Amino acid sequence: MSDLALFRRRLLKNPRQVSAIAPSSRTLARAMTLGLGPNSGPVVEFGPGTGRFTEAILARGVPPENLTLFELDEEFVDHLRKKFPGVTVHQRPAQEAARLVEPGVGTVISGLPLLSMPPDVREGIVSAAFAILAPRGHYVQFTYGPRPPLPPETIEALRLKVNKGHKVWANLPPATVYRFRRA
């Protein structure tokens, strides 16, 4: 089954969990993975879905054994395990990353729809990311909206610094990439 067919089937079955009208574009995937390479160290991805960002991470030279994915959807998990041998795939929520991944991760890439989540879930996800990130690590998140995908009070409470990245017009809908790090 193609990635698009799988995406559509999962969207129809559970639209709140998929929370997108189309898979992320290759252009967005390149923007999200900018700066990654063979020496990036461990990389973790939250909400890989069909694996568009996963493909881009690996294409940048990150070895499969340095990549760990967190995905809830059982069909996506099966698809990811078959498509990306050597990559660790957990069928667990992103909030459990600190329990399953050693600290020292260079980058966490997130395809999760943070703004559509309750504040406590959103904070749990971002807190888990920063629990595993190395001191100079980055949390990369995109959003379709005009503002960062975390409210100012969360950014302040978690003592984060945010950099607005590329606006990706070649995505449906257009998206903006944000990079978060410790202040």
C-alpha positions as CSV (number, residue, x, y, z in Angstrom):
1,M,0.0,0.0,0.0
2,S,1.3,3.5,-0.9
3,D,2.0,6.0,1.8
4,L,-0.8,8.2,0.5
5,A,-3.3,5.4,0.6
6,L,-2.3,4.4,4.1
7,F,-2.5,8.1,5.2
8,R,-6.0,8.5,3.8
9,R,-7.2,5.3,5.4
10,R,-5.9,6.3,8.8
11,L,-7.2,9.8,8.4
12,L,-10.7,8.5,7.8
13,K,-10.5,6.1,10.7
14,N,-9.1,8.5,13.2
15,P,-9.1,12.1,12.0
16,R,-8.3,13.6,15.5
17,Q,-5.2,11.5,15.8
18,V,-3.9,12.1,12.3
19,S,-4.9,15.8,12.5
20,A,-3.7,16.7,8.9
21,I,-5.5,17.0,5.6
22,A,-2.5,15.7,3.6
23,P,0.9,14.1,4.3
24,S,3.7,16.5,4.9
25,S,5.5,17.5,1.7
26,R,9.1,16.6,0.9
27,T,9.9,20.3,1.0
28,L,8.6,20.5,4.6
29,A,10.6,17.4,5.4
30,R,13.8,19.0,4.1
31,A,13.1,22.2,6.1
32,M,12.4,20.2,9.3
33,T,15.7,18.2,9.0
34,L,17.9,21.1,8.0
35,G,21.3,20.8,9.8
36,L,21.1,17.0,10.4
37,G,23.9,14.8,9.1
38,P,26.0,11.7,9.9
39,N,27.5,13.3,13.0
40,S,24.3,14.7,14.5
41,G,24.2,12.0,17.2
42,P,20.9,10.4,18.2
43,V,17.7,11.8,16.7
44,V,14.2,11.2,17.9
45,E,11.0,11.7,15.9
46,F,7.6,12.2,17.5
47,G,4.6,11.3,15.3
48,P,6.2,10.1,12.1
49,G,3.0,8.9,10.5
50,T,3.9,7.3,7.2
51,G,7.6,8.4,7.5
52,R,8.1,11.5,5.3
53,F,10.3,13.2,7.9
54,T,12.0,9.8,8.7
55,E,13.0,9.5,5.0
56,A,14.5,13.0,5.1
57,I,16.4,12.3,8.4
58,L,17.9,9.2,6.9
59,A,18.6,11.0,3.6
60,R,20.6,13.6,5.5
61,G,23.0,10.8,6.6
62,V,21.7,10.0,10.1
63,P,22.4,6.2,10.6
64,P,19.3,4.2,11.1
65,E,20.6,2.9,14.5
66,N,20.7,6.6,15.6
67,L,17.0,7.2,14.9
68,T,14.2,6.4,17.3
69,L,10.5,7.0,16.4
70,F,7.4,7.3,18.7
71,E,4.1,6.6,16.9
72,L,0.7,5.6,18.4
73,D,-1.1,4.3,15.4
74,E,-0.6,0.6,15.0
75,E,-0.8,0.5,11.2
76,F,1.7,3.4,10.9
77,V,4.0,1.5,13.3
78,D,3.9,-1.7,11.2
79,H,4.5,0.4,8.1
80,L,7.5,2.2,9.6
81,R,9.1,-1.0,10.9
82,K,8.9,-2.6,7.4
83,K,10.0,0.6,5.5
84,F,12.9,1.5,7.8
85,P,14.9,-1.5,9.0
86,G,17.4,-0.7,11.7
87,V,15.3,2.3,13.0
88,T,13.9,1.8,16.5
89,V,10.1,2.3,16.5
90,H,8.1,2.5,19.7
91,Q,4.3,2.3,19.7
92,R,4.2,4.6,22.7
93,P,3.2,8.2,23.3
94,A,5.9,10.9,22.9
95,Q,5.6,11.7,26.6
96,E,7.3,8.4,27.4
97,A,10.5,9.3,25.5
98,A,12.4,10.1,28.8
99,R,11.6,6.6,30.0
100,L,12.8,4.9,26.8
101,V,15.6,7.0,25.4
102,E,18.9,7.9,27.1
103,P,19.6,11.7,27.5
104,G,22.0,13.2,25.0
105,V,19.8,13.3,21.9
106,G,21.0,16.0,19.4
107,T,17.6,16.7,17.8
108,V,13.9,15.9,18.4
109,I,11.8,16.3,15.2
110,S,8.1,16.5,15.9
111,G,5.2,16.1,13.4
112,L,2.6,16.1,16.2
113,P,-0.3,18.6,16.0
114,L,0.6,20.4,19.3
115,L,-1.9,23.2,18.9
116,S,-4.8,20.8,18.7
117,M,-3.8,19.1,21.9
118,P,-4.8,19.9,25.5
119,P,-2.2,22.1,27.2
120,D,-1.1,19.4,29.7
121,V,-0.5,16.9,26.9
122,R,1.4,19.5,24.8
123,E,3.6,20.4,27.8
124,G,4.2,16.7,28.6
125,I,5.4,16.2,25.0
126,V,7.8,19.2,25.0
127,S,9.0,18.4,28.5
128,A,9.8,14.8,27.4
129,A,11.7,16.2,24.5
130,F,13.9,18.4,26.6
131,A,14.4,15.6,29.2
132,I,16.2,13.6,26.5
133,L,17.9,16.4,24.6
134,A,21.6,17.2,25.0
135,P,22.2,20.7,26.6
136,R,22.6,22.2,23.1
137,G,20.0,20.0,21.5
138,H,17.1,21.3,19.4
139,Y,13.4,20.5,19.4
140,V,12.0,21.1,15.8
141,Q,8.3,21.6,15.3
142,F,6.1,22.9,12.5
143,T,2.7,24.6,12.6
144,Y,0.2,25.7,10.1
145,G,-0.7,28.8,12.2
146,P,0.9,32.3,12.3
147,R,2.4,31.9,15.8
148,P,4.8,29.4,17.4
149,P,3.2,26.1,18.2
150,L,3.7,26.7,21.9
151,P,2.1,29.6,23.8
152,P,4.4,32.3,25.3
153,E,3.7,31.1,28.9
154,T,4.8,27.6,28.0
155,I,8.0,28.9,26.3
156,E,8.7,31.0,29.4
157,A,7.8,28.3,32.0
158,L,10.1,25.8,30.2
159,R,12.8,28.5,29.8
160,L,13.1,28.0,26.1
161,K,14.3,30.1,23.2
162,V,12.5,29.9,19.9
163,N,13.7,30.6,16.4
164,K,11.3,31.0,13.6
165,G,12.5,29.1,10.5
166,H,11.3,28.7,7.0
167,K,7.8,29.2,5.8
168,V,7.1,26.3,3.5
169,W,4.6,27.2,0.9
170,A,5.0,23.9,-0.9
171,N,2.9,22.0,1.7
172,L,-0.8,21.6,2.2
173,P,-1.5,23.7,4.1
174,P,1.6,25.9,4.1
175,A,3.6,25.4,7.3
176,T,6.3,27.3,9.3
177,V,9.2,25.5,11.0
178,Y,10.2,26.5,14.6
179,R,13.4,25.5,16.4
180,F,13.4,25.5,20.2
181,R,16.3,25.2,22.5
182,R,17.1,25.9,26.2
183,A,17.6,29.6,26.9
